[in-house]
């Protein structure tokens, strides 16, 4: 290729790039691949302390609200705050949401709650 200023390197010139022997001189340094420097410890995502309608949908899908005293899950939660011990949820009777006129009935109650990761829901 005439006119190409970047000529291909010979095999002898590229051998030093892949040679596994350690450096011997004071001006040589061992080059370590930055991928090998990653921490193999997985990052563990911590549970939020509060959720509401502004919480991302993928996070809400992975968190379940549980009554801290009985261990029973609390269904149809709109908002929950572990620190305040408060839950806002839809009222349910016979498996159906309760309506009053044209609106669904909500219940806000103070109770001891905790969050748990829902099983079977993959993390993004």
Contact map, one row per residue, 1 for C-alpha under 8 A:
1111000000000000000000000000000000000000000000000000000000000000000000000000000000000000000000000000000000000000000000000000
1111000000000000000000000000000000000000000000000000000000000000000000000000000000000000000000000000000000000000000000000000
1111100000000000000000000000000000000000000000000000000000000000000000000000000000000000000000000000000000000000000000000000
1111111000000000000000000000000000000000000000000000000000000000000000000000000000000000000000000000000000000000000000000000
0011111000000000000000000000000000000000000000000000000000000000000000000000000000000000000000000000000000000000000000000000
0001111100000000000000000000000000000000000000000000000000000000000000000000000000000000000000000000000000000000000000000000
0001111110000000000000000000000000000000000000000000000000000000000000000000000000000000000000000000000000000000000000000000
0000011111000000000000000000000000000000000000000000000000000000000000000000000000000000000000000000000000000000000000000000
0000001111101100000000000000000000000000000000000000000000000000000000000000000000000000000000000000000000000000000000000000
0000000111111100000000000000000000000000000000000000000000000000000000000000000000000000000000000000000000000000000000000000
0000000011111110000000000000000000000000000000000000000000000000000000000000000000000000000000000000000000000000000000000000
0000000001111111000000000000000000000000000000000000000000000000000000000000000000000000000000000000000000000000000000000000
0000000011111111000000000000000000000000000000000000000000000000000000000000000000000000000000000000000000000000000000000000
0000000011111111110000000000000000000000000000000000000000000000000000000000000000000000000000000000000000000000000000000000
0000000000111111111000000000000000000000000000000000000000000000000000000000000000000000000000000000000000000000000000000000
0000000000011111111000000000000000000000000000000000000000000000000000000000000000000000000000000000000000000000000000000000
0000000000000111111000000000000000000000000000000000000000000000000000000000000000000000000000000000000000000000000000000000
0000000000000111111100000000000000000000000000000000000000000000000000000000000000000000000000000000000000000000000000000000
0000000000000011111110000000000000000000000000000000000000000000000000000000000000000000000000000000000000000000000000000000
0000000000000000011111000000000000000000000000000000000000000000000000000000000000000000000000000000000000000000000000000000
0000000000000000001111100000000000000000000000000000000000000000000000000000000000000000000000000000000000000000000000000000
0000000000000000000111110000010000000000000000000000000000000000000000000000000000000000000000000000000000000000000000000000
0000000000000000000011111001110000000000000000000000000000000000000000000000000000000000000000000000000000000000000000000000
0000000000000000000001111101000000000000000000000000000000000000000000000000000000000000000000000000000000000000000000000000
0000000000000000000000111111000000000000000000000000000000000000000000000000000000000000000000000000000000000000000000000000
0000000000000000000000011111100000000000000000000000000000000000000000000000000000000000000000000000000000000000000000000000
0000000000000000000000001111100000000000000000000000000000000000000000000000000000000000000000000000000000000000000000000000
0000000000000000000000111111110000000000000000000000000000000000000000000000000000000000000000000000000000000000000000000000
0000000000000000000000100111111000000000000000000000000000000000000000000000000000000000000000000000000000000000000000000000
0000000000000000000001100001111100000000000000000000000000000000000000000000000000000000000000000000000000000000000000000000
0000000000000000000000000000111110000000000000000000000000000000000000000000000000000000000000000000000000000000000000000000
0000000000000000000000000000011111011000000000000000000000000000000000000000000000000000000000000000000000000000000000000000
0000000000000000000000000000001111111000000000000000000000000000000000000000000000000000000000000000000000000000000000000000
0000000000000000000000000000000111111100000000000000000000000000000000000000000000000000000000000000000000000000000000000000
0000000000000000000000000000000011111100000000000000000000000000000000000000000000000000000000000000000000000000000000000000
0000000000000000000000000000000111111100000000000000000000000000000000000000000000000000000000000000000000000000000000000000
0000000000000000000000000000000111111110000000000000000000000000000000000000000000000000000000000000000000000000000000000000
0000000000000000000000000000000001111111000000000000000000000000000000000000000000000000000000000000000000000000000000000000
0000000000000000000000000000000000001111110000000000000000000000000000000000000000000000000000000000000000000000000000000000
0000000000000000000000000000000000000111110000000000000000000000000000000000000000000000000000000000000000000000000000000000
0000000000000000000000000000000000000011111000000000000000000000000000000000000000000000000000000000000000000000000000000000
0000000000000000000000000000000000000011111100000000000000000000000000000000000000000000000000000000000000000000000000000000
0000000000000000000000000000000000000000111110000000000000000000000000000000000000000000000000000000000000000000000000000000
0000000000000000000000000000000000000000011111000000000000000000000000000000000000000000000000000000000000000000000000000000
0000000000000000000000000000000000000000001111100000000000000000000000000000000000000000000000000000000000000000000000000000
0000000000000000000000000000000000000000000111110000000000000000000000000000000000000000000000000000000000000000000000000000
0000000000000000000000000000000000000000000011111000000000000010000000000000000000000000000000000000000000000000001110000000
0000000000000000000000000000000000000000000001111110000000000000000000000000000000000000000000000000000000000000001000000000
0000000000000000000000000000000000000000000000111110000000000000000000000000000011100000000000000000000000000000001000000000
0000000000000000000000000000000000000000000000011111000000000000000000000000001111100000000000000000000000000000000000000000
0000000000000000000000000000000000000000000000011111111000010000000000000000001110000000000000000000000000000000000000000000
0000000000000000000000000000000000000000000000000111111000000000000000000000011100000000000000000000000000000000000000000000
0000000000000000000000000000000000000000000000000011111100000000000000000000011000000000000000000000000000000000000000000000
0000000000000000000000000000000000000000000000000011111100000000000000000000000000000000000000000000000000000000000000000000
0000000000000000000000000000000000000000000000000011111110110000000000000000000000000000000000000000000000000000000000000000
0000000000000000000000000000000000000000000000000000111111110000000000000000000000000000000000000000000000000000000000000000
0000000000000000000000000000000000000000000000000000001111111000000000000000000000000000000000000000000000000000000000000000
0000000000000000000000000000000000000000000000000000000111111100000000000000000000000000000000000000000000000000000000000011
0000000000000000000000000000000000000000000000000000001111111110000000000000000000000000000000000000000000000000000000000000
0000000000000000000000000000000000000000000000000010001111111111000000000000000000000000000000000000000000000000000000000000
0000000000000000000000000000000000000000000000000000000011111111000000000000000000000000000000000000000000000000000001001000
0000000000000000000000000000000000000000000000000000000001111111000000000000000000000000000000000000000000000000000011101110
0000000000000000000000000000000000000000000000100000000000111111100000000000000000000000000000000000000000000000001111000000
0000000000000000000000000000000000000000000000000000000000011111110000001100000000000000000000000000000000000000001111000000
0000000000000000000000000000000000000000000000000000000000000011111000001110100100000000000000000000000000000000111100000000
0000000000000000000000000000000000000000000000000000000000000001111100111100000000000000000000000000000000000000111100000000
0000000000000000000000000000000000000000000000000000000000000000111111111100000000000000000000000000000000000011110000000000
0000000000000000000000000000000000000000000000000000000000000000011111110000000000000000000000000000000000000001110000000000
0000000000000000000000000000000000000000000000000000000000000000001111100000000000000000000000000000000000000001100000000000
0000000000000000000000000000000000000000000000000000000000000000001111110000000000000000000000000000000000000000000000000000
0000000000000000000000000000000000000000000000000000000000000000011111111000000000000000000000000000000000000000000000000000
0000000000000000000000000000000000000000000000000000000000000000011101111100000000000000000000000000000000000000000000000000
0000000000000000000000000000000000000000000000000000000000000001111000111110000000000000000000000000000000000000000000000000
0000000000000000000000000000000000000000000000000000000000000001111000011111100000000000000000000000000000000000000000000000
0000000000000000000000000000000000000000000000000000000000000000100000001111100000000000100000000000000000000000000000000000
0000000000000000000000000000000000000000000000000000000000000000000000000111110000000000111000000000000000000000000000000000
0000000000000000000000000000000000000000000000000000000000000000100000000111111100000011110000000000000000000000000000000000
0000000000000000000000000000000000000000000000000001100000000000000000000001111100000011110000000000000000000000000000000000
0000000000000000000000000000000000000000000000000111100000000000000000000000111110000011100000000000000000000000000000000000
0000000000000000000000000000000000000000000000000111000000000000100000000000111111001111000000000000000000000000000000000000
0000000000000000000000000000000000000000000000001110000000000000000000000000001111111110000000000000000000000000000000000000
0000000000000000000000000000000000000000000000001100000000000000000000000000000111111100000000000000000000000001111000000000
0000000000000000000000000000000000000000000000001100000000000000000000000000000011111000000000000000000000000000000000000000
0000000000000000000000000000000000000000000000000000000000000000000000000000000011111100000000000000000000000100000000000000
0000000000000000000000000000000000000000000000000000000000000000000000000000000111111110000000000000000000000111100000000000
0000000000000000000000000000000000000000000000000000000000000000000000000000000111011111000000000000000000011111100000000000
0000000000000000000000000000000000000000000000000000000000000000000000000000111110001111100000000000000000111110000000000000
0000000000000000000000000000000000000000000000000000000000000000000000000000111100000111110000000000000001111000000000000000
0000000000000000000000000000000000000000000000000000000000000000000000000011111000000011111000000000000001110000000000000000
0000000000000000000000000000000000000000000000000000000000000000000000000001110000000001111100001100000111100000000000000000
0000000000000000000000000000000000000000000000000000000000000000000000000001000000000000111110001100000111100000000000000000
0000000000000000000000000000000000000000000000000000000000000000000000000000000000000000011111111100000000000000000000000000
0000000000000000000000000000000000000000000000000000000000000000000000000000000000000000001111111100000000000000000000000000
0000000000000000000000000000000000000000000000000000000000000000000000000000000000000000000111110000000000000000000000000000
0000000000000000000000000000000000000000000000000000000000000000000000000000000000000000000111111000000000000000000000000000
0000000000000000000000000000000000000000000000000000000000000000000000000000000000000000000111111100000000000000000000000000
0000000000000000000000000000000000000000000000000000000000000000000000000000000000000000011110111110000110000000000000000000
0000000000000000000000000000000000000000000000000000000000000000000000000000000000000000011110011111000110000000000000000000
0000000000000000000000000000000000000000000000000000000000000000000000000000000000000000000000001111111110000000000000000000
0000000000000000000000000000000000000000000000000000000000000000000000000000000000000000000000000111111110000000000000000000
0000000000000000000000000000000000000000000000000000000000000000000000000000000000000000000000000011111000000000000000000000
0000000000000000000000000000000000000000000000000000000000000000000000000000000000000000000000000011111100000000000000000000
0000000000000000000000000000000000000000000000000000000000000000000000000000000000000000000000000011111110000000000000000000
0000000000000000000000000000000000000000000000000000000000000000000000000000000000000000011000001111011111000000000000000000
0000000000000000000000000000000000000000000000000000000000000000000000000000000000000000011000001111001111100000000000000000
0000000000000000000000000000000000000000000000000000000000000000000000000000000000000001111000000000000111110000000000000000
0000000000000000000000000000000000000000000000000000000000000000000000000000000000000011111000000000000011111000000000000000
0000000000000000000000000000000000000000000000000000000000000000000000000000000000000111100000000000000001111100000000000000
0000000000000000000000000000000000000000000000000000000000000000000000000000000000000111000000000000000000111110000000000000
0000000000000000000000000000000000000000000000000000000000000000000000000000000000011110000000000000000000011111000000000000
0000000000000000000000000000000000000000000000000000000000000000001000000000000000001110000000000000000000001111100000000000
0000000000000000000000000000000000000000000000000000000000000000001110000000000001001100000000000000000000000111110000000000
0000000000000000000000000000000000000000000000000000000000000000111110000000000001001100000000000000000000000011111000000000
0000000000000000000000000000000000000000000000000000000000000000111100000000000001000000000000000000000000000001111100000000
0000000000000000000000000000000000000000000000111000000000000011110000000000000001000000000000000000000000000000111110000000
0000000000000000000000000000000000000000000000100000000000000011110000000000000000000000000000000000000000000000011111000000
0000000000000000000000000000000000000000000000100000000000000111000000000000000000000000000000000000000000000000001111100000
0000000000000000000000000000000000000000000000000000000000001111000000000000000000000000000000000000000000000000000111111000
0000000000000000000000000000000000000000000000000000000000000100000000000000000000000000000000000000000000000000000011111000
0000000000000000000000000000000000000000000000000000000000000000000000000000000000000000000000000000000000000000000001111100
0000000000000000000000000000000000000000000000000000000000001100000000000000000000000000000000000000000000000000000001111110
0000000000000000000000000000000000000000000000000000000000000100000000000000000000000000000000000000000000000000000000011111
0000000000000000000000000000000000000000000000000000000001000100000000000000000000000000000000000000000000000000000000001111
0000000000000000000000000000000000000000000000000000000001000000000000000000000000000000000000000000000000000000000000000111
